[in-house]
C-alpha cells in the first residue's frame, strides 16, 4: 500500500558545535488526512460546529526524526526535497515520486493558478491610499511597542505604532492556527490584540492589521492567517508582503492563497528595491524562484524554503529591529554577497529577532562582508547599539533548538517569547521602543 505525502520541510540539525554532527528531521504532510481535516473545518465554518473542550487537536503531519541521510527516491539518484509530492510504501518505507498523482496535480495546479491571480492583482504603488508625506509625519513622533507572541513552534510579532488617536498594526508572520495544524497558541495572539485594544481605548472588534509581512511559506509562519481573517483582523484593506513566485503547494499555503484571492488583497513582492516608509528589505536582492524560467532576467534559484526568507529591517524613530525569518547560511551568504546588509547598515540595529528559532543552522556566526572589521555577521550586529536579541519558538520542538551555543552567544541580552524571566509561560514578550522598557504579557 502507498500513502501520498507532501514534503513540507527538511530541517538540517547541527547537534553540537564541537562535533558538527548533522542529522535531519523531515516533516511530511499526509495529504489524504489533510484533505479530511480541511473538509471538517469547512463543514464547521458552514454549520457552526465547534471543537469540544478536551477534544484532540488533529494534525496532518508525520515527522521522520534523526535521519542520518535524506532518503532517496526509489530507482532514482534524487533525494527528497521540500515542496514535492511523494508516495511512501507502508511496508518497505521506500519513497517514489508522485507528481502524476491526481490529487498532487490538482494541488500543484491550484497553487500555480492562485499565485498567478494574485500576481495579476499585485500592487504597483506601495503607498496606495496614503500620501508618503502623511505616513512619514505619522511615524516621526509615533509611540512603538512590539509584541513577540508565544505561538509555540512558530513566529508572530505584532508592532503597534500609535500617534495620538491614530494607529497602525503591522504583523510579521502569523503562526499559528489553533485547530487544523495542531498549533494551539492562537489564543495568545488574541490576548495581545485584546491588550492593544485596551491601550488604544478601541473596541476589540475594530482592530485592523494594516500590513502583513510574511517571511516564507512554512506552516509555522503562515498558519494563523485564516483565524485572523475569520476574526476580522485581516481584510481587503490589509497590504500583504509575500513572495508569490515561489511554489509551495501545501494545504496551508493553498488555503491562504485562496483567501487572499477571494478578498482581492493587494500583495507586494518583497525585494530590496521595494520602497516602504520605515521598512528596508535586506534579503532577497532579487526575485527568488524554485525553478528556472525564461521570463525573468533577474532572479535566483533557491531549493530550500528557509533560504527564501525575507529579512525585514524596521526603523522607526531612533530604533531598528531586524526580522530574518528562518534564514540559514546560504541565505545569509547571498545577503552579504549582494551587500544589502552593508547598504542598510545591519550593525546599527537595536533589536534582533534570532533566526530559525535559535537553531545553529540559522545562527549568524558566518563570514561577514566587512571581514576586516567584523569576521562574522553576528559580530557586526553585536558591535552596534544592540540592546535585545529576541528568540521566538518553542524549546525542544525538535532536536537542535534552542541550541546552547546560540543562547550563550547572545548572553544576557537574549529574551524569549515563550516564557518570562522566571521561566513561566506567557502570552508574549513586549518591548517598548525608545525607552527599551520591557515586560511579559
C-alpha positions as CSV (number, residue, x, y, z in Angstrom):
1,X,0.0,0.0,0.0
2,X,1.2,3.5,-0.8
3,X,0.5,6.8,1.0
4,X,0.7,10.2,-0.6
5,X,2.7,12.8,1.2
6,X,3.8,16.4,0.6
7,X,7.3,17.2,1.8
8,X,6.7,20.3,3.9
9,X,10.1,20.8,5.5
10,X,13.5,19.3,5.8
11,X,15.3,20.5,8.9
12,X,19.1,20.3,9.0
13,X,20.3,19.9,12.5
14,X,23.7,20.6,13.8
15,X,23.7,18.8,17.1
16,X,26.8,20.2,18.6
17,X,29.4,22.9,17.9
18,X,32.2,20.6,18.6
19,X,31.2,17.5,16.6
20,X,29.2,19.2,13.9
21,X,27.2,16.0,13.6
22,X,24.4,16.7,11.1
23,X,21.0,14.9,11.2
24,X,17.7,15.7,9.6
25,X,14.1,15.9,10.5
26,X,11.7,15.6,7.6
27,X,8.1,17.0,8.0
28,X,5.6,15.2,5.8
29,X,2.0,16.3,5.3
30,X,-0.3,13.3,5.0
31,X,-2.3,14.6,2.0
32,X,-5.5,12.5,2.5
33,X,-5.6,13.3,6.2
34,X,-5.1,17.0,5.4
35,X,-7.9,16.9,2.9
36,X,-10.2,15.3,5.5
37,X,-9.3,17.9,8.2
38,X,-9.8,20.7,5.7
39,X,-13.3,19.4,4.8
40,X,-14.1,19.1,8.5
41,X,-13.1,22.7,9.1
42,X,-15.2,23.8,6.1
43,X,-18.2,22.0,7.5
44,X,-17.7,23.6,10.9
45,X,-17.5,27.0,9.2
46,X,-20.7,26.3,7.3
47,X,-22.7,24.8,10.2
48,X,-21.1,26.4,13.2
49,X,-19.9,23.2,14.9
50,X,-17.1,24.0,17.3
51,X,-14.4,21.7,18.7
52,X,-15.4,20.4,22.2
53,X,-13.2,21.2,25.2
54,X,-10.6,18.5,25.5
55,X,-11.1,17.2,22.0
56,X,-7.8,16.0,20.5
57,X,-6.5,18.6,18.0
58,X,-5.8,16.8,14.7
59,X,-2.6,17.2,12.8
60,X,-1.8,16.0,9.3
61,X,1.9,16.0,9.9
62,X,4.3,13.0,10.1
63,X,7.8,13.5,11.3
64,X,10.9,11.4,10.3
65,X,13.3,12.2,13.1
66,X,17.1,11.9,13.5
67,X,17.7,10.8,9.9
68,X,21.4,10.5,9.0
69,X,20.8,10.9,5.3
70,X,17.9,12.3,3.4
71,X,16.1,9.4,1.8
72,X,16.5,8.9,-2.0
73,X,13.6,8.2,-4.3
74,X,13.2,4.6,-5.3
75,X,15.1,3.8,-8.6
76,X,16.4,7.4,-8.7
77,X,19.5,9.3,-7.8
78,X,17.4,12.2,-6.5
79,X,16.7,12.7,-2.8
80,X,13.6,14.1,-1.2
81,X,13.3,17.8,-1.4
82,X,10.9,20.3,0.0
83,X,7.7,21.1,-1.8
84,X,7.4,17.8,-3.7
85,X,4.8,15.1,-3.6
86,X,5.9,11.5,-2.9
87,X,4.5,8.1,-2.3
88,X,5.8,6.0,0.6
89,X,5.4,2.3,0.6
90,X,3.8,1.5,4.0
91,X,5.6,-1.9,4.2
92,X,9.1,-1.1,3.0
93,X,9.2,2.7,3.7
94,X,10.6,3.4,0.3
95,X,9.7,6.7,-1.4
96,X,8.9,7.4,-5.0
97,X,7.9,10.5,-7.0
98,X,4.1,11.2,-7.0
99,X,3.9,14.3,-9.2
100,X,1.5,12.4,-11.5
101,X,-0.9,11.6,-8.7
102,X,-4.3,13.3,-9.5
103,X,-4.6,14.9,-6.1
104,X,-1.0,16.1,-6.2
105,X,-1.5,17.5,-9.7
106,X,-4.7,19.2,-8.6
107,X,-2.9,20.9,-5.7
108,X,0.1,22.0,-7.8
109,X,-2.2,23.4,-10.5
110,X,-4.3,25.2,-7.9
111,X,-1.2,26.7,-6.3
112,X,0.0,28.0,-9.7
113,X,-3.4,29.4,-10.7
114,X,-3.9,31.2,-7.4
115,X,-0.4,32.7,-7.4
116,X,-0.9,33.9,-10.9
117,X,-4.2,35.6,-10.0
118,X,-2.5,37.4,-7.1
119,X,0.4,38.4,-9.3
120,X,-2.1,39.9,-11.7
121,X,-3.7,41.9,-8.8
122,X,-0.3,42.9,-7.4
123,X,0.0,46.4,-6.1
124,X,2.2,48.7,-8.1
125,X,2.2,51.6,-5.6
126,X,3.3,50.7,-2.1
127,X,1.6,53.8,-0.7
128,X,-1.9,53.3,-2.2
129,X,-4.5,55.3,-0.4
130,X,-2.0,57.4,1.6
131,X,0.5,60.2,0.8
132,X,4.0,59.3,1.7
133,X,4.4,62.7,3.4
134,X,1.4,61.8,5.7
135,X,2.9,58.4,6.5
136,X,6.3,59.9,7.4
137,X,4.7,62.6,9.6
138,X,2.7,59.9,11.4
139,X,5.8,57.8,12.0
140,X,8.0,60.7,13.0
141,X,6.6,61.1,16.6
142,X,5.0,57.7,16.9
143,X,5.0,55.5,20.0
144,X,6.1,52.0,19.2
145,X,5.6,48.7,21.0
146,X,6.4,45.2,19.7
147,X,4.5,42.1,20.9
148,X,6.5,38.9,20.3
149,X,3.8,36.3,20.6
150,X,4.2,32.9,22.2
151,X,2.7,30.8,19.4
152,X,4.6,27.6,20.2
153,X,6.8,26.5,17.4
154,X,6.3,29.4,15.1
155,X,6.8,33.1,14.6
156,X,4.4,36.0,15.1
157,X,5.2,39.6,16.0
158,X,2.7,42.5,16.2
159,X,4.1,46.0,16.1
160,X,1.8,48.7,17.5
161,X,2.6,52.2,16.1
162,X,0.4,54.9,17.6
163,X,0.3,58.7,17.3
164,X,-2.4,60.5,19.2
165,X,-5.7,59.0,18.1
166,X,-4.3,57.2,15.0
167,X,-2.5,53.8,15.0
168,X,-1.1,51.2,12.7
169,X,-0.8,47.4,13.4
170,X,1.9,45.6,11.5
171,X,2.2,41.9,11.8
172,X,5.4,39.9,10.9
173,X,4.5,36.3,10.2
174,X,1.3,34.8,11.6
175,X,1.8,31.3,13.1
176,X,-0.2,29.5,14.5
177,X,-3.7,28.2,13.8
178,X,-5.3,26.5,16.7
179,X,-7.1,23.6,15.1
180,X,-6.2,22.2,11.7
181,X,-2.4,22.3,12.0
182,X,-2.1,21.2,15.6
183,X,-0.8,24.5,16.9
184,X,-2.7,25.6,19.9
185,X,-1.5,29.0,20.8
186,X,-3.6,31.3,18.6
187,X,-5.4,32.5,21.8
188,X,-2.1,34.2,22.7
189,X,-2.4,36.3,19.6
190,X,-5.9,37.2,20.7
191,X,-4.6,38.1,24.2
192,X,-2.1,40.5,22.6
193,X,-4.7,42.1,20.4
194,X,-7.1,42.5,23.3
195,X,-4.3,44.3,25.3
196,X,-3.6,46.5,22.3
197,X,-7.3,47.4,22.1
198,X,-7.3,48.4,25.7
199,X,-4.2,50.5,25.3
200,X,-5.7,52.3,22.3
201,X,-9.2,52.6,24.0
202,X,-10.7,50.9,21.0
203,X,-13.2,48.1,20.6
204,X,-11.5,44.8,20.2
205,X,-13.5,44.0,17.0
206,X,-12.4,47.3,15.5
207,X,-8.7,46.4,15.3
208,X,-7.2,46.1,11.8
209,X,-3.9,44.7,10.7
210,X,-2.8,47.2,8.0
211,X,0.4,45.4,6.9
212,X,1.1,41.7,7.0
213,X,4.8,40.8,6.3
214,X,5.4,37.2,5.6
215,X,9.0,35.8,5.6
216,X,8.3,32.5,3.9
217,X,5.7,29.8,3.2
218,X,6.3,27.3,6.0
219,X,3.2,26.5,8.0
220,X,4.6,27.7,11.3
221,X,4.9,31.2,9.8
222,X,1.5,31.4,8.0
223,X,-0.9,29.0,9.7
224,X,-2.6,31.7,11.7
225,X,-3.8,33.6,8.7
226,X,-7.3,32.0,8.4
227,X,-8.1,32.6,12.1
228,X,-7.1,36.2,11.8
229,X,-9.2,36.5,8.7
230,X,-12.2,34.8,10.3
231,X,-11.9,37.1,13.3
232,X,-11.9,40.2,11.1
233,X,-8.3,41.4,11.9
234,X,-7.3,40.9,8.3
235,X,-9.5,42.2,5.5
236,X,-9.3,43.5,1.9
237,X,-7.6,46.7,3.1
238,X,-4.6,44.7,4.6
239,X,-1.5,45.0,2.5
240,X,0.4,41.7,2.2
241,X,4.1,41.4,1.5
242,X,4.8,37.9,0.3
243,X,6.8,36.0,-2.3
244,X,4.2,34.9,-4.9
245,X,6.8,33.5,-7.3
246,X,7.9,30.6,-5.1
247,X,5.8,27.3,-5.4
248,X,4.9,25.6,-2.2
249,X,1.6,23.8,-2.7
250,X,0.8,22.7,0.9
251,X,-2.8,22.7,2.1
252,X,-2.0,25.5,4.4
253,X,-0.4,27.6,1.7
254,X,-3.2,27.0,-0.8
255,X,-5.8,27.8,1.8
256,X,-4.0,31.2,2.4
257,X,-3.8,31.9,-1.3
258,X,-7.5,31.1,-1.8
259,X,-8.5,33.6,0.9
260,X,-6.2,36.3,-0.5
261,X,-7.7,35.9,-3.9
262,X,-11.3,35.9,-2.5
263,X,-10.5,39.1,-0.6
264,X,-8.7,40.8,-3.5
265,X,-5.9,41.7,-1.2
266,X,-3.1,43.7,-2.8
267,X,0.2,41.7,-2.5
268,X,3.6,43.2,-2.9
269,X,6.8,41.4,-3.9
270,X,9.4,41.9,-1.1
271,X,12.8,42.5,-2.6
272,X,15.3,45.2,-1.6
273,X,14.0,47.5,-4.4
274,X,10.6,47.9,-2.7
275,X,10.1,51.3,-1.2
276,X,8.1,51.3,2.1
277,X,8.4,54.0,4.7
278,X,10.3,52.7,7.8
279,X,10.9,49.3,6.1
280,X,14.0,48.1,4.4
281,X,14.3,44.6,2.8
282,X,17.8,43.2,3.3
283,X,17.1,39.9,1.6
284,X,16.4,38.9,-1.1
285,X,18.0,41.4,-3.5
286,X,16.0,40.0,-6.5
287,X,13.2,37.6,-7.3
288,X,13.5,34.1,-5.8
289,X,12.2,31.1,-7.6
290,X,12.3,27.3,-7.1
291,X,12.9,26.6,-10.8
292,X,14.5,28.4,-13.7
293,X,12.2,30.4,-16.0
294,X,12.9,32.3,-19.2
295,X,10.5,35.0,-18.3
296,X,12.7,36.6,-15.7
297,X,16.2,38.1,-16.3
298,X,16.9,38.9,-12.7
299,X,16.1,36.0,-10.4
300,X,17.8,33.5,-8.1
301,X,17.1,29.8,-7.7
302,X,16.7,28.6,-4.1
303,X,15.8,25.0,-3.3
304,X,15.5,25.2,0.5
305,X,12.5,27.2,1.7
306,X,14.2,28.7,4.7
307,X,16.6,30.5,2.4
308,X,13.8,32.3,0.7
309,X,13.1,34.1,4.0
310,X,12.6,37.8,3.6
311,X,14.8,39.8,6.0
312,X,12.8,42.9,7.1
313,X,14.5,45.8,8.9
314,X,12.1,48.2,10.6
315,X,13.4,51.6,11.6
316,X,11.0,54.0,13.5
317,X,12.4,56.9,15.4
318,X,15.9,56.1,16.7
319,X,15.3,52.3,16.8
320,X,15.7,49.5,14.3
321,X,14.5,45.9,14.5
322,X,15.6,43.1,12.2
323,X,13.4,40.0,11.3
324,X,15.4,37.3,9.5
325,X,12.7,34.6,9.5
326,X,14.3,31.2,9.2
327,X,17.3,32.4,7.1
328,X,20.2,29.9,7.0
329,X,23.8,30.0,5.9
330,X,23.1,30.0,2.1
331,X,20.6,32.9,2.6
332,X,23.0,34.9,4.8
333,X,25.8,34.4,2.3
334,X,23.6,35.7,-0.5
335,X,22.7,38.7,1.5
336,X,26.3,39.6,2.4
337,X,27.5,39.0,-1.2
338,X,24.7,41.2,-2.5
339,X,25.9,43.9,0.0
340,X,22.4,44.6,1.1
341,X,23.3,44.2,4.8
342,X,26.1,46.7,4.3
343,X,23.9,49.1,2.4
344,X,21.3,49.1,5.1
345,X,23.8,49.0,8.0
346,X,22.9,45.8,9.8
347,X,25.3,46.8,12.5
348,X,23.1,49.7,13.5
349,X,20.2,47.6,14.7
350,X,18.9,47.9,18.3
351,X,16.8,44.8,18.3
352,X,17.4,41.5,16.6
353,X,15.0,38.6,16.2
354,X,17.1,35.4,16.2
355,X,16.9,33.4,13.0
356,X,15.3,30.0,12.7
357,X,14.1,29.6,16.3
358,X,17.6,29.6,17.8
359,X,19.0,26.7,15.8
360,X,22.6,26.6,14.8
361,X,21.6,26.4,11.2
362,X,20.1,29.9,11.4
363,X,22.8,31.4,13.6
364,X,24.6,34.4,12.2
365,X,28.1,33.2,13.1
366,X,29.0,33.1,9.4
367,X,31.6,35.2,7.4
368,X,30.7,38.9,7.2
369,X,31.0,41.1,4.2
370,X,33.1,43.5,6.2
371,X,35.7,40.9,7.1
372,X,38.4,43.4,8.0
373,X,36.1,44.9,10.7
374,X,33.7,42.0,11.6
375,X,34.8,38.4,10.9
376,X,31.3,37.2,11.5
377,X,27.8,38.7,10.8
378,X,27.0,38.2,14.5
379,X,30.0,40.3,15.4
380,X,28.7,43.0,13.1
381,X,25.3,43.0,14.8
382,X,26.7,42.9,18.3
383,X,29.2,45.7,17.5
384,X,26.5,48.4,17.3
385,X,23.8,49.6,19.7
386,X,22.2,46.2,20.1
387,X,20.1,46.0,23.2
388,X,17.9,42.9,22.9
389,X,18.1,39.6,20.9
390,X,14.6,38.0,20.9
391,X,14.1,34.3,20.4
392,X,10.8,33.1,19.1
393,X,9.8,29.5,19.0
394,X,9.4,26.6,21.4
395,X,12.3,24.9,23.1
396,X,12.8,21.3,22.2
397,X,10.2,21.5,19.4
398,X,12.7,19.4,17.6
399,X,16.4,18.5,18.4
400,X,18.7,21.4,17.9
401,X,16.5,24.1,19.3
402,X,17.2,26.0,21.3
403,X,20.9,25.5,20.6
404,X,23.0,26.2,23.7
405,X,25.7,27.7,21.6
406,X,23.3,30.2,20.1
407,X,21.8,31.0,23.6
408,X,25.3,31.5,25.0
409,X,26.4,33.7,22.1
410,X,23.7,36.3,22.8
411,X,24.1,36.0,26.6
412,X,22.2,38.3,28.9
413,X,20.5,40.4,26.2
414,X,18.5,37.3,25.0
415,X,14.8,37.4,25.6
416,X,12.2,34.6,24.9
417,X,8.7,34.8,23.6
418,X,7.5,31.6,25.3
419,X,8.5,32.3,28.9
420,X,9.4,35.1,31.3
421,X,12.5,35.6,33.4
422,X,11.1,33.1,36.0
423,X,10.6,30.5,33.2
424,X,6.8,30.8,33.5
425,X,4.6,30.7,30.4
426,X,3.4,34.0,29.0
427,X,1.3,35.3,26.1
428,X,4.1,37.4,24.7
429,X,7.3,39.3,25.4
430,X,6.6,43.0,24.9
431,X,9.2,45.7,24.1
432,X,8.6,49.5,24.2
433,X,10.9,51.1,21.6
434,X,12.7,54.3,22.5
435,X,12.8,53.7,26.3
436,X,13.7,50.0,26.0
437,X,11.2,49.1,28.7
438,X,10.1,45.5,28.6
439,X,7.5,43.3,30.2
440,X,5.8,39.9,29.7
441,X,2.1,39.7,29.0
